[in-house]
Amino acid sequence: MQSEVHIVGGGLAGTEAALFLAEAGVRVVLHEQKPERRSPAHKEDGLAELVCSNSLRSDNPHNAIGLLHEELRRLGSPVLAEADRARVPAGDALAVDRVRFSGGLTARVQAHPLIRMAFEEVRELPAAPDLCIVATGPLTAESLAQSLRDAVGAEQLAFYDAIAPIVAGESVDLSVAFAQSRYGKGEGADYLNLPLSREQYEKFVEELVNGGKVAPHAFEEARYFEGCLPIEVMAARGRDVLAYGPMKPVGLSDPRTGARPHAVVQLRREDQAGTAWNMVGFQTRLTWPEQKRIFTSCIPGLQNAEWVRLGQVHRNTFLNGPQVIGPEGFLKARPHVYCAGQITGVEGYVESAASGHLAARRVLGRLRGAEFVAPPAATALGALLRHVTGEAHPPGYDYQPSNVVYALFPPLEGRHKKIERKAKLLQRARRELAGWAAATGVALSPAPSEPWPSELRS
Ligand SMILES: Cc1cc2nc3c(=O)[nH]c(=O)nc-3n(C[C@H](O)[C@H](O)[C@H](O)COP(=O)(O)OP(=O)(O)OC[C@H]3O[C@@H](n4cnc5c(N)ncnc54)[C@H](O)[C@@H]3O)c2cc1C
């Protein structure tokens, strides 16, 4: 076994990976730039700093994020164990006392005989042959970002999320939407189109321009790529800009009228089964309540929309995972470099910790000469992994960071009511995780007994 694994970044992902590897008997050097240098969002000195909310979101396993909590707990995740110790009352959410949470993990790292802390900014990817895990997060400093860019190609490292909303397929009104591709391209009916008359379009543009926006953080210059402008910025440039941009109706005709609508909102499949649909070109900085209000009131067919994800645009350094990370989990261009956390294109505290956990298991497998078998696609961990490898997405998918959501899971057979579907997804995930653990010899604690009354399962 080699002497040391280098982990760059002591955030959620790096701390999880360091403790997991050390507890498995691997020597670790954890490089952390604080306190010498901080990103604009990091204020404290401790590891695993929660830079914004103190909530790790729903703990209810009938939600994809709650299921991810459960799986991490059952696999012995240090981050989840510490979150449980630092828990504060917050309904069905797992919220923590952030000082206690970070303090507990920092103390565990400092006390571990196999972890050495190196308080320094790492400016270049560590050299081979030692294995390393890069977990420097959404605000990775420029010098290391440049080194990553040199390794993978400039176009494979993005600096902004430009996230369009995703709507649940079953909530779209199919008496309004029509299935069609522009000029009948592809299968001819690949998109769902929501048609707007001139009056509806103009009202929509007015609402976008006047709607409430999220103010950029001080470190986020409101400077966007021209190809990825927020819709409200386009709307403010002129009344017809959207109708000639993402809402252009060319090559489409509404089969019910035989006419071309004045404008359309196009929805593109997020998954093969059509359970989730992406609003094409609708990245936005409108606040989430404003997105719900404006989209449901102004876009025909979305009046009862359920949102899988709402739109956002914010500073975020992330790799194009499906292009640059190979099936073995390391960078295709640097086989000794693994990446973990938000820099791989996962989004959120717990998803980042989960990504660190998976990277650590991969590294451990390689050190022990054992093949890494990925958790099944129907588990939350497997779904997250399939997002990063691109397996969860249709061809041509524009890779953008994602939380763990059920749209990343393989669909269930048949149609089910929402509550029933969630219960079935949970049962399937538990069954598959247990099968995977038994087949691979991974230690797994028992699933919790059912604490969730049916009225809490939505
Ligand atoms: C402003 C902001 C608000 C957010 N709010 C939320 C929220 O409310 N809820 C949520 O779930 N997610 C939120 N996120 C996303 C959140 O950052 C991630 O979910 C999570 O913290 C990412 O974990 P990570 O381990 O990948 O990176 P981080 O937790 O950011 O950790 C990266 C670590 O690497 C260190 N580092 C960076 N570069 C170097 C280097 N060159 N050398 C050595 N060390 C380095 C940093 O100091 C840091 O400690 C927010 C992100 C931002 C930027």
The ligand as an SDF file (V2000), in Angstrom:
LIG
                    3D

 53 58  0  0  0  0  0  0  0  0999 V2000
  -22.3630   31.2280   -1.1790 C   0  0  0  0  0  0  0  0  0  0  0  0
  -22.7580   29.8060   -1.1330 C   0  0  0  0  0  0  0  0  0  0  0  0
  -23.8650   29.4150   -0.4090 C   0  0  0  0  0  0  0  0  0  0  0  0
  -24.2460   28.0630   -0.3570 C   0  0  0  0  0  0  0  0  0  0  0  0
  -25.3370   27.6920    0.3750 N   0  0  0  0  0  0  0  0  0  0  0  0
  -25.6680   26.3780    0.4850 C   0  0  0  0  0  0  0  0  0  0  0  0
  -26.7530   25.9550    1.3060 C   0  0  0  0  0  0  0  0  0  0  0  0
  -27.4000   26.7670    1.9490 O   0  0  0  0  0  0  0  0  0  0  0  0
  -27.0600   24.6460    1.3610 N   0  0  0  0  0  0  0  0  0  0  0  0
  -26.3390   23.7170    0.6670 C   0  0  0  0  0  0  0  0  0  0  0  0
  -26.6620   22.5150    0.7700 O   0  0  0  0  0  0  0  0  0  0  0  0
  -25.2920   24.0890   -0.1170 N   0  0  0  0  0  0  0  0  0  0  0  0
  -24.9490   25.3960   -0.2270 C   0  0  0  0  0  0  0  0  0  0  0  0
  -23.9060   25.7920   -1.0080 N   0  0  0  0  0  0  0  0  0  0  0  0
  -23.1910   24.8310   -1.7280 C   0  0  0  0  0  0  0  0  0  0  0  0
  -22.0520   24.3830   -0.7940 C   0  0  0  0  0  0  0  0  0  0  0  0
  -20.8870   25.1020   -0.9670 O   0  0  0  0  0  0  0  0  0  0  0  0
  -21.6390   23.0350   -1.1230 C   0  0  0  0  0  0  0  0  0  0  0  0
  -22.7840   22.3150   -1.0810 O   0  0  0  0  0  0  0  0  0  0  0  0
  -20.6290   22.4210   -0.2040 C   0  0  0  0  0  0  0  0  0  0  0  0
  -20.0900   23.2370    0.8050 O   0  0  0  0  0  0  0  0  0  0  0  0
  -19.5510   21.9890   -1.1280 C   0  0  0  0  0  0  0  0  0  0  0  0
  -18.7520   21.1130   -0.4370 O   0  0  0  0  0  0  0  0  0  0  0  0
  -17.2850   20.8960   -0.9620 P   0  0  0  0  0  0  0  0  0  0  0  0
  -16.6300   20.0110    0.0270 O   0  0  0  0  0  0  0  0  0  0  0  0
  -17.3070   20.4690   -2.3730 O   0  0  0  0  0  0  0  0  0  0  0  0
  -16.6320   22.3540   -0.9480 O   0  0  0  0  0  0  0  0  0  0  0  0
  -16.4510   23.3480    0.2980 P   0  0  0  0  0  0  0  0  0  0  0  0
  -17.3250   22.9770    1.4230 O   0  0  0  0  0  0  0  0  0  0  0  0
  -16.5450   24.7170   -0.2680 O   0  0  0  0  0  0  0  0  0  0  0  0
  -14.9640   23.0580    0.7650 O   0  0  0  0  0  0  0  0  0  0  0  0
  -13.8560   23.3710   -0.0440 C   0  0  0  0  0  0  0  0  0  0  0  0
  -12.6780   23.5550    0.9050 C   0  0  0  0  0  0  0  0  0  0  0  0
  -11.5070   23.6070    0.1200 O   0  0  0  0  0  0  0  0  0  0  0  0
  -10.6740   24.6500    0.5920 C   0  0  0  0  0  0  0  0  0  0  0  0
   -9.8490   25.0540   -0.5680 N   0  0  0  0  0  0  0  0  0  0  0  0
  -10.2820   25.6320   -1.7120 C   0  0  0  0  0  0  0  0  0  0  0  0
   -9.2630   25.7850   -2.5630 N   0  0  0  0  0  0  0  0  0  0  0  0
   -8.1770   25.2950   -1.9480 C   0  0  0  0  0  0  0  0  0  0  0  0
   -6.8080   25.1520   -2.3480 C   0  0  0  0  0  0  0  0  0  0  0  0
   -6.3780   25.5880   -3.5350 N   0  0  0  0  0  0  0  0  0  0  0  0
   -5.9250   24.5930   -1.4800 N   0  0  0  0  0  0  0  0  0  0  0  0
   -6.3400   24.1510   -0.2420 C   0  0  0  0  0  0  0  0  0  0  0  0
   -7.6340   24.2720    0.1740 N   0  0  0  0  0  0  0  0  0  0  0  0
   -8.5340   24.8170   -0.6780 C   0  0  0  0  0  0  0  0  0  0  0  0
  -11.6600   25.7010    1.0730 C   0  0  0  0  0  0  0  0  0  0  0  0
  -11.0670   26.5900    2.0180 O   0  0  0  0  0  0  0  0  0  0  0  0
  -12.7490   24.8360    1.7000 C   0  0  0  0  0  0  0  0  0  0  0  0
  -12.4960   24.5880    3.0530 O   0  0  0  0  0  0  0  0  0  0  0  0
  -23.5040   27.1070   -1.0720 C   0  0  0  0  0  0  0  0  0  0  0  0
  -22.3770   27.5080   -1.8040 C   0  0  0  0  0  0  0  0  0  0  0  0
  -22.0050   28.8330   -1.8390 C   0  0  0  0  0  0  0  0  0  0  0  0
  -20.7860   29.2200   -2.6210 C   0  0  0  0  0  0  0  0  0  0  0  0
  1  2  1  0
  2  3  1  0
  2 52  2  0
  3  4  2  0
  4  5  1  0
  4 50  1  0
  5  6  2  0
  6  7  1  0
  6 13  1  0
  7  8  2  0
  7  9  1  0
  9 10  1  0
 10 11  2  0
 10 12  1  0
 12 13  2  0
 13 14  1  0
 14 15  1  0
 14 50  1  0
 15 16  1  0
 16 17  1  0
 16 18  1  0
 18 19  1  0
 18 20  1  0
 20 21  1  0
 20 22  1  0
 22 23  1  0
 23 24  1  0
 24 25  2  0
 24 26  1  0
 24 27  1  0
 27 28  1  0
 28 29  2  0
 28 30  1  0
 28 31  1  0
 31 32  1  0
 32 33  1  0
 33 34  1  0
 33 48  1  0
 34 35  1  0
 35 36  1  0
 35 46  1  0
 36 37  1  0
 36 45  1  0
 37 38  2  0
 38 39  1  0
 39 40  1  0
 39 45  2  0
 40 41  1  0
 40 42  2  0
 42 43  1  0
 43 44  2  0
 44 45  1  0
 46 47  1  0
 46 48  1  0
 48 49  1  0
 50 51  2  0
 51 52  1  0
 52 53  1  0
M  END
$$$$
